[in-house]
Amino acid sequence: MPGDWAAIGALCADTGRQGQPVDDSERGGFAEHWVGPYRELRPDWTMVAVVDEKVIGYLTGCPDTLAFEKERRKVFQPQLDSREFIPPAIRLKLWTEHPAHLHMNIAADFRGFGMGSALLRRFFAELRKAAVPSAHVICGPSSVFFWERMAFRAEAVVQVAPGLRLSAMTRPVD
């Protein structure tokens, strides 16, 4: 895994804008913002999909979002991110009733081949071992269909800007 962090960061930047690349000037900061906390605080909850020795997908997450967020805010410079757009009451409900969370990105050329569902199965197997009851994900409109196919259901939809909504989606671990 340690050798995969640069590739995970690059893939994060390649897919970070609703599946499209972020601007070149933002790549390093964007990747560090979304990958750095998991690298430093929860590396054991990061999973990668590799084809021909190349990282083509990753899943970062954790079983206890409330604990993770407390730690993240102590270790990392607080920045505005999509989590902040979710109203506090909804965030609290997500973090307590659906304590696990995840982020996942798959390289564009490998979408539709089951890589995301394979990573998700591995993540949920680990959540079951840890006796975590449910997980949540925050996503933009372009990925709602994928998460619904993975048995996630919308808990809340928040309008964050004109024409931009974020969905808080949940799924029991089973």
Beta strands, then each sheet from edge to edge (+ up, - down):
strand 1: 47-51
strand 2: 54-62
strand 3: 100-106
strand 4: 134-139
strand 5: 153-161
strand 6: 164-172
sheet 1: 1+ 2- 3+ 4+ 6- 5+
end
